[in-house]
Amino acid sequence: MPTDERVLVIRTDHFRAAGYFHGFRRADDGYRAAILDPAAYSFRARSEVETDPGFKQLIPYIVLKSGPDLFHYRRGAAGTEKRLAALLSVGIGGHISEADAAGEGDPYRNGMLRELHEEIAIGCGFADHFLGFINDDRTPVGSVHLGVVHLLELDRPAVAAREDAISAAGFAPLVSLLARKDGFETWSQFVIEDLAGARDFR
């Protein structure tokens, strides 16, 4: 995505008013509606908001699950976020563009689905579950982004990468990813730790 493209943001003070947190937060419908309120959306040049902690760029972070296994990959050098290159990840997604608001429906949802289908091809049925949010103000990347976490439960592990930025992709048991979580980007570490402790994960 070009750095002059306009991306979806909310003001950081709106996020704080809804309820500040650090790490991963499983969210109920009320908190989800407060954060993903279209009335709070605006589109700003990515080149400006990448270094302005007064705004949070909303980033869908889609986790793929097949039975007890999670999809994971290594971020390649072709990715637009150079600060995350070479790290392992369990999240698919990216910025929501102003073009995602041109059609019908919610621009966040439109952008989430566009990012999903641009980055990977899913060759089976799946169910989409909203999990929660990720916030990590300790890093330059995290201070200007807010992750919106979705879990896609796949009928079978039928996923293929569509972008060079996704390399060494595959499925592995959650317990094995937990054992080497230090090699993953921070957002993925939060998700892996939460799922590992979740009673409903199987």
N, C-alpha and C positions, 0 to 999 in steps of 0.2 A: 504493500500500500504506500503510495507517495506520501511524504511527510506533510505536503500541503493539503492533503485530503481532509475534509471536515468529518469529525468522528463524534459519536454520541457520548455525552458526559452528563453527570449531575454535579452540582456544587458540593464540595466537601462538607460545608456546614449543613446541607440537607441530610447527608449521610449521618453526621453526628447527631442531628436532631432526632433522626429515626432510631438511633441507638448504636453508639460506637462500640466496636469490639476489635480484638486482635486475633488473627488466626482464622480458623474455620468456624462458622456459625450455622448450625442447622436452623432454618427459619420457618416460622409458621406463616399462614396466609397473610396475617396482618402486617408482619414485618416485610414480607415479600412485596405486598402492595405498596407499602410506604416507600421502599427503595425504588421499585420499578414503576413509579407513578409517571405516566407520560407528561403530566403537567410540569414535572421537574426536569424533563429532558431539554437539552439544547445541543447544538452541533457547533463545534469549534475546530479551528485548524489544529491538526495533530502536532505540528511543529511548535505550537504555543503550549498546549496542555501537557506535552511530554515532560516538561520541566516546571510545571505550575501545580503545586500541591493544593491549590485552592479548588481544583476540580478532580473528580474521579472518572476516568474512562471506564465505561461498563464493558466487561469482557466476558462473553460466554465461555465457560470452561466445561467441556463435555467429556464425561468419563464413560468409557464403553466396557460393559461387563458381559461375559458369557459364562454362565455357571459360576464356578469359584474363581475364574480368571479375569484379569483386567488387561485391556489393551495398553501398551506402552511403546514408546519410541524415543529416539535421540533427536534433538533439535539440530538440523543441519545448518550450514553457513548461509544457505539461501533464504533463511527466514528473515522477516522484517525487523524482529526484535533482536538486535545483535548482542544485547546484554545477557540473553539466555542461550546463546549458541553453545552447542556441544553438551548441554545438560539433558538428562533424561526427564521424560514427562508422561503423565497419564491423561493430560488435558488437550482436547482439540477445541480450537476456537480462535477468535481474533476480534479486531475492532469492528464496531457497527458504523457503517458509513451513512452519510446523509442520503445517498441514493436508496438506502433501505427504507426510507420514509416516503419515497415517491409513490409507492403503490398502496394498496389497501392493507389494512391490518396494522398491528403494533410494530413499529420499526425495530424494536429490540428482537422480537420473535422472528421477523423477516430476516434480520441480519444474522441471527443465530443459525437458522436453517441454511442460509447461503454459505456461511463459513464452514459448516459441517460438510456440505456437499462439494465445496471447492477443495477441501483438504483430503477427504477420504471418500471411497465408494463403499457402501454397505450393501452386501448381497443377500440380505435376509430381513425378516421382520424384526421390529423392536418396539419396546415400550419406553416412553420418555417420562422420567420422574425428576421433579425439582428437588434438589438436595439442600441448597443453602448458598452462603456467600463466603468469600475469602478476602481478608484484608491484612496486609503486612506493610506497615509504614516504616519498617526498619531499613528498607532498601530503596534506592532511587526508582527502580521499576515499580515496586509495590506502592510507594507513596502517591503515585498518580493513577493507579488502576484499582478497580474493584472487581473481583471475580464472581461470576454468577454460575453456580455449579449445577449441572444436570447429569443424571445418570441414565444412560441408555442400556436397558437390558435386552440383549440380542438373543434371537432364537438359536443362533449358532455363531461361531467365531469367523464370520465371513466379512473381513475388512481389508481393503487395499488402499495404500497411499496414493494420492493424486498429485502431491507436491514433493519437490526435492528437499524441502525443509523437514520432511518426515522421513527419517532413515532408521534402519535396524528395527523395524516395527514388528510387533507380534503380541501374543497373549501369554501371560504367566500367572501362576497362582498368587493371590494377594499376599500370602505369607512369605513368598520369596522376594516380592518387591519390598515388603516391610523390612526384611533382613538387609537390604542394600539401599535403604531410602536416602542415605546421605548423598548418593549420586544423583538424586532427583532435584529439580528446581523446587523452591520453597513451597509454592502453591501445591505441587503434587505431594510433598511430604505431609502437608496438612490433611489432604484428602485421604492418603493412604493410612495415616494414623487414625483418622475418624472411622473409616470403613473397617479397619482392623478391630476396633472396639465396639462396632455396631452389632447389636443382637439380631438385626434383620438381615445381615449380610450372610449369604450362604452360597 
